[in-house]
Amino acid sequence: MKHANSKKFKKKENFLEAKSRGTSAFHRKEYGMAVKWYSEPGDAAVLSNRSMCYVYLNKEDLAFEDATQCVFARPDWSKAYYRAGVALKLLNVHIHHLVC
């Protein structure tokens, strides 16, 4: 029988708290703070959210890195591919401006 205050329970509780704070920061458009909260080890949804924050911060390389990890974590999730597409579009725009 597991105790309610076990390490696993506490870890999950901390993760959910960080995810919630990240979401609140995102809604306030505090993308840097949201990245901090979304940097707790988590799941594909957290990677997806952090990727979008990086897009708003114009850090397209980091956005694409998180989106790619999200695709590997959940290859059946269309939102992961959407995040990767958004990051790639931003990367292409910057590459286009450098070339022209």
N, C-alpha and C positions, 0 to 999 in steps of 0.2 A: 504494500500500500504506500502510495506516495503522499508525502506531506504537502500541504497547500503552499508552504513557503519554500518548496524545493528550488534549487538553482534553475531548473528548466522553467518552472512557473514564473519565477522572477525575471528571467531572460525574456520570456514572451511578453510579460507585462511591460518591461522597459522598451521592447521593440514597438509595441502598440502605442505607448506614450510618445515615443520619438516620431512615429509615423503620423500621429494626430497633430503634434506640434508642427511637423513639416507641412502638413496640409493647411493648417491655420496660417502659417507664414506665407505659403503660396497664394492663398486667397487674399492676403494683405499686400500681395505683389512684392514681398520681401524675399526675392529668389535666392539671394546669398544665404540668408538664414535658413530657408527651406532646404537648401543643399546640405547644410550642416546637419539638420535633423534627419534628412534622408540618407545620410552617410552611415547610419547604423547598419550593421549587416542585416539584410532582410530578404525580401522576395522579389519577384518580377515586377510587381506593382510599384514597389519603392524605386527600383531601377528605372521604370518608365517615368515616374514622377520626377525623379532627379534629372533624367534626360531632358524633360521639358523645361525644367528650371535652367539648365545649361543653355538651352536654346534662347531663352529670354535674356540670359547673361551674355549672349553672343560668344559662347565657348563651344563652337560647333564640334570640335574634335572630342571633347569630353561628352557632349550630347550623343555623338555617334557611338562612342565606346560603351556608354551605359545602355543605349538602345540595342547594340549588338549583343551584350550580355543578357539583356532581357529576351531577345529572340532565342538565344541558346537555352535560357531557363524555361521558356514557355513557347516552343515552336508552333503550337496550335493557336496562339493568341494573336488575333489580327492587330490589336493595339500595339503590340511590340513592333510589328512591321511598319505600322504607321509612324511610330516614333523614329524608327530608323530612316524612313523616307523623309521626314521633316529635317532630320539632322543632315542627311545627304543633300537635300535641296539647299540648305544653308551653306554647306561646304562647297557645293558647285557654284553658288552665287559668288562666294569669296574667291574661288579659283578663277572664275570668269573675270572678275575685276582685276585680278593680278595679271592675267594674260593680256587683256585688252588695254 
